[in-house]
Amino acid sequence: MKKLFTVFCVIFILVCMIPVIPAFSADADYVVDDGILTDYVGSDTDIVIPSDVKGIADNAFADNTQIKSVKLHNDVYSIGDKAFYGCTSLNTVSGGNSVSYVGALAFADTPYLNDSTEDFLTIGSVLISCNADDASVNLPSEITAISAYAFLRNKTVTSFTAGDNLRIIGEGAFYECSSLSEIDVKSSVSYIGPDAFYGTKWLSSQTGYSVLGDGILVSYKGSDTALAIPQTVRQIAPNAFYNNTTVKSVDIPSSVFSIFERAFMGCSNLQSVTFNDGLVMIGEEAFANCTALNSVRTPASLQIIGKGAFINCSKLNTAYLCGDNLSIEYGAFANCTSLEIAMMSADTSAVREKVFANNPALKAVSVPEQVIMISADTFTGSSDVAVVCEEDSFAHSSLVNSCKVSLSGDVNINGGVEIVDATLIQTHTANINDLLTEQFPYADVDFDTNITVLDATRIQRKLAKLI
């Protein structure tokens, strides 16, 4: 499981390649940050990539109309999105035998791509474009990745057979290949990008769950309102359930370790999702605009909640966020206008900017002491929220002057932790009285997202100075 997640992380890092501190390489015309070429400021027509460059960032040479040729050395491993987009004089690219990733539209609007007559135009082991006019395409075994839109609107191809070493099928790879009706993809394929088979005869003929490669659920076509994802599924591909207005509940089995971007985006009638242990990643905007979703509880195995993962879930009321060194990314729960409480488990490590932004109903968020990355910007536009944390925690010291900060264990919310707070928890767990929802983050003293007698015991031990 860890190895599979590492594969995803490599893909994720290559796609992003965001520079931090620009620095010039030995050749001052090339701006290089930690081996990533981020910009070119020279005027040469023939480009030789410097030897210290390992990757070329998004847009690095975009719209440079002077460049005629590019020579890559064999230590370059990646080329980012639109890296050479609009280089209208570029007709030759050589070298780059080690390239294993080429981003979307990296060579779009260049003579190198547009004028190619090669059946399989490749850089390194990446297929950039297929110009073969055969109805049946058998991918050579040396190709490990198909770049975004490589077969774009190819009306000739009717069947596709992947090579034994293919691992990645990029975004829109077979976009609107309207005659494509047969696909043979091996289990070596571990990632399929958004809309890879959009507009194909194959996709339109599918029913139920469409699973390709290493258990990748590409799409679902059915009328069931309550879905139990099959155990054969290991990943849910981008856009797999996009704008599905039929489904009301989803049970995601422990076999699934990744839910990719926008997988359930716009499922406006989705009311409940059951996540099981084994899930490692919830991708960007995976559940965005799920306006009927009312509660979320993530599993202890989760490591990433992506940017905007639950943004605009307007009926979401409670969020119980468990994880394994969990990082909650930018705007994950922004604009959840009904969200009242959020509780994080002790293994949460980072809460990024705008995670809980613009949530006017938000009353309390518990933040464990392991969180070492959080700021007032996390709660922008959520003016009434109380950040519940330990007095000696990073969250307390960094937010005490900018947010309303309360102490974990102050169940009656009177400004201090007392024996009566432990009693309130005990009577709640004994069903003698019920705590208010807004009191839950205060009562979860051990940060496991549950209220149990152990929380009361922990308060008692603290007051007795035993811990």
N, C-alpha and C positions, 0 to 999 in steps of 0.2 A: 504493500500500500504506500509506504513512504517513497519507494522508487518511482511509482506511478505518479505520485504528486510532484516529485522532483522533475519529471519529464514536463509536466504542465508548467512548472515554475520557469524552466528554461525557455519554453515558448513565450510565456508571459513577459519575461525580461527582455527577450529579443524584440518582441513587438513594441515594448515601451521605449527602451533605450533613452531615458530622459537625462540630459546632462545636468550636472550639479555645479561644478566649478570649471569653466572653460580654461584651457591652457593650450598654448601653441606648441606644435611638434617641432622637429628639427627643421622642417620646411615651413616657413612662416605663412605660406599661402593656405595651409591646412590647419583648421582649428580642431584640436584633438583633446578629448577628455577621457582619461583612463582607458585609452585604446579605442575609443569610439570617435570617429570622424563626424563632427557635428556641422561643419560649415567649410566652404571653400571661398576664399576672398581674392584669388588670383585671376589671371586672364589668359592662361594657356589654353590652346585648343586640344592638345594631347595630354591627358591626365595620367600620371603614374601614381597610384596610391602609395603613400609612405609605408615603410616597412613596420612601423610601430602601430599601425592601424589594424585592429581586429574586427571591427564592425563599422558599418556606415549608417548613420542615424537617419530617421525620417527627414525628408525634405532637404537633405544636405546639399544637393546640387540642383534642386528643383528650379525650372525655368531659366537655366543657364543656356543661352542659345549659341554660345561660342564653342562649347566642347564638341569635338568630333570623335574622339576615341578615349577609352578608359582601359587602363591595364591594371588588373588586380593581381596582387601576389597571393601565394598559396596559404597564407595565414589569415586571410579574411574569411570569416565564418558567417557573416550576416549582412544583409542589405535591407534597410528599413523601408517603410511605406513612403511612396512618392520620392524616393531618394534621387532619382534622375528624371522625375516627371517633367514633361515639357521641354526637355533638352532637344530642341528641334533639329540640331545638327549632328547629334550623336548617332553614328552608324556602326561603330565597332566597339565591342567589349571583349576583352581577352583575359585569360588566366582565371584565378578564383576557384581552383579545383576543390578547395575545402569548404566552399559556401554551402550551407545546409538550410538557410532560411532566406527567402526573398519576400519582402512585404507587399502589400496591396498597391497596385499601380506604380510599382517601382520604376518601370521603364515605359509607362504609358505616354503616348504622344511623342515617340522618338522613332526615327527611321530604323534604328536597330531592331525594334520590335515590329513596327508596322510593315517594313519591307522584307521581313524574314521569309524565306521559302523552306527552311528546314522543317522536316516532319516533326521533330522534337527539339525545340530551342531550349537549351539548358545552360545554367551557370552552376558549376559544381554539380551537386546531385539534385538540383531543383529544376523542375520543369517550368519554364516561363510562359511558353506558348506552344500549342500543338497546331501545326499547319497541315497535317496529314489529311488526305481526302478520302481515306478508307472509312467505310461504314463501321467496321469493327476495329477498335483501337486496343492494342495489347501494349501496355506500358513496359518499357525496358526495365529490367531488374535493378539497374544501377540508380534509378530515380527514387529518392527517398521522400520527396515532397512535391506537391503540385501547388504552385503559387496561385494567389487570388486571380480569378477570372481567366485562367489559362486557356479554357475552352469556350470562352464567352461567345454565346449565340452561334455556336457551330451547329448548323442545320443538317450536316451530313452524318455525323456519328450516331449510330443506333445502339451500339453495345460497347462497354468499356470493361477491360480486365486489368486489374492492378497488378504491378510486379510484386514479387515476394518481399521486397524491402521497403515498400511504400509505408510511411508513417504518418504523413500529414496531408490532408486535403484542405486547401485554403478556402477562404471566403469566396463564395460565388464561383467556385472552380468550374462548374458546368452550368452556369447561369443561363437560363433560356436556351439550352440545347434541346430544342423541342422534339427532336426525333429519338432522343436517348431513352431506350426502354429497358435495357438489360445492364445490370451492374454486378460485377464480381469484385468485391473488396475483401482482402485477407484480414485476418485477425491482427496483423502487424500494424494496422492503422490505429493510431491512438488519439488522433484529433481530427475532427471535421468542423470546418468553419461555418459561419452564418450563411444561409442561403446557398450552400454548396450545390444543391440539386434543384434550386428554384426553377420552375417553368419547364421541367423535364417530364416526358411521358412516364418515366419510371415513378417519379414522386406522385403524379396525379393518379396513378393506378394503385397506389398503396392503400391498404386498409389496416385498421388497428395500429399496433406498434411497429414502426419500421426501425430495425436495429442493424447496424453495419459495423464492420471492423471489430475492435476490441470492446464489444458490448456498448456501442454508442447509439443511444436512442436519438434518431434524426428527426422523427415526427410522429405524431399520433393523429389518426383519423378515425374517429368513432363518436358514438353518441352517449356513452356512459357519463353519468354525472359524478360517480364515486370511482376513482381510479386507484388501483393497486399496481404500481410499476412492477413489471416482472423481475425476478431475481437475476435473470440473465443480463440485465442492464447494469453497466458500470459507470457510464457517464450520460448525462443528459445534454445534448448538443445545443448550441445557441439557437434560439427561436423555435425550439421543438414544439412548444405549446403556445406560441405567440398569438395573442388575441383570441384564444379559445374561450368562447363565452358560454360553453355548455358545462364544463367541469366545475364541480362545487367542492370536492375534497380530493386530496392526493395523499397516498401513503408511499413514501420513498424508502425503499428497502436498504438494508445495511450494505448491500453490494455496491450501491452508488457512492462514489467518492468525490465526484465533481458535478456541479450544476453550473453550466456555462451561461454567458451573458444573455440576458433577455429571454431565457428559457421559458418562463411563465409570464412574461410581461403582458399586461393588458388582459389577463384572465379575470374579467370584471365580476364574475360570479363565484370565484374561488373563495370559500369561507374558511377552510382549514387545511393545513399541511402538516403531516406527520413526518418529522425527520428522525432517522434512526442512526445509531452509532456506526461510524464508518465514513460518514460524510466529512470531507476535508475542506471543500471550497464551495461557497455560494458566490457566483460571479456577478459582474456589474449588471445592475438593473434586472436581475434575475426574476424578481417578483414586483417590479415597479408597476404602479397603476393597477394593482390588484385591490380594487376599491371595496370588496366585500370581506377581505381577510380581517379577522378580529383578534387573533392572538398568534404569537410565534414563540416556540421553544426550540432552541437549537441543541444539537447533541454535543457531548463532551469531546468528541473527536475533531470538531470543527476548528480550522485554523484561520480562515479568511472569510469575512463578510465583505463583499466587494462594493465598489462605489455605487451609491444609489440603489443598493440591492432591494430595498423595500420603500423607496421613495414614492410619495403620493399614495400610500395605502391609507386612505382617508378614514377607514373604520377601524384600523388597528388600535386596540386599546391597551394591550400589555405585551411586553417583549421580555422573554427570559433567555438570556444570552450566555450559553455555556460554550466552552471551547478548550482547546489545547494550545496555549500560548496565543490566544485569539487576538487577531488584529481586525478592528472594525473600521472600514475605510470611509473616505470622504462622502458625506451626505447619505449614509446608508439608510437612515430612518428620517430623513428630512421631509417636511410637509406631510407628516402623519398627524393630521389635525385632531384626531381623537385619542392619540396616545397619552395615557395617564402615568404609567410607570414603566421603567426599564430596570431590570436587575441583571448584573453581570456576575459570572462565576469567578472564583479566585484565580483561575488561569488566564484571565484576560490580560493582555499586555499593552495594547495601544488603542486609543480612541481618537480618530483623526478629526480634522476640521469639519464643521457643519453636520456631524453625524446626527444630532438631534435638533437641527435648525428648523425654525418656524413651526414649532409644535405648541400652540397656545394652551392646550389642555394638560401639558406635561407637568406633573406635580413633583415627582421624585425619581432620581436615578442613582442606583447604588454603584459605587466605583471602588473596586478592591485595591489594596495597597500595592499589588504587583503592577498596576498600570503606571507606566513611566512616560507615557506620551498622551497628554490631554491638555486642552486650553479652554479659555472662556469662549473662543470661537466655535467650539464644539456645540454650544447651546445658543448660538445667535438666533434671536427672534423667539426664544422660549423663556420669557422673562420671569415666569413664576416657578420655575423648576428649582428644587433643592437637590444639591449634590451631596449624597450621603456617603461618608467615607470615614476611615480611621483618622484620628487626630495627627498621628505621626506619618501619614502617607504622603506620597508625592502629590496626589490630587488635592489634598487639603492645603498644602503649602503653596501650590501653584494657583489655586482658585479662590483662596479665602478672601482676597482683596478685590475680586472681580465678580464673584457669583455668591448666591446664597448657599453656604456650606453648612451641613448638619452632621452630627455624629452618628455613626453606626451604633445601634443599640438604643437610641433615644426613641423608643416605640411610641410614647405618648406625646412626642414632639414638643417638649417643654424646655429644651435647651440643655439637658443633662441626662446622663445614664445612671439609673437608680434601680433598686431592687424591684420597684413596681413595674419596671419595663420587662424584667424577666417574668414576673407574675402574669402580665398581659399575654406574653407568648405562651406560657403554660396553659392558661385558661382557653386560649384560642385552639391549641392543639388538642385539648380535651373536649372541644366542642361546647364549652360553657359560654363563651362569647366569641364573636367574630371581629377580627381586626378589619379596619377599613382598607380598601385597596391601596390607598396612598401610604399606609403604614408598613406595607410589606417590605419595601427597600430598607427601612429602618430595622425591621425585625430579623432580616436575613444576615445575622451577625457573622456567620461562618462563610458567607458568600458562596453558597451552593445553589442559589436561586429557589430554594425551598424553605418553608418555615416549619421547623421541628423543635422538639424539646432540647435538642443539642444547642440551639441558639440561646435558649434561656440559661442553660448550664454555662455557656461561654460567658454570658453577662455576669453570672454569679461568681465565676472564677476570676473574672477581671476585677470585680469589686472587692474580692478577697485577696487581690494582688497575687494570685496563683499563676497568672499569665500576664 
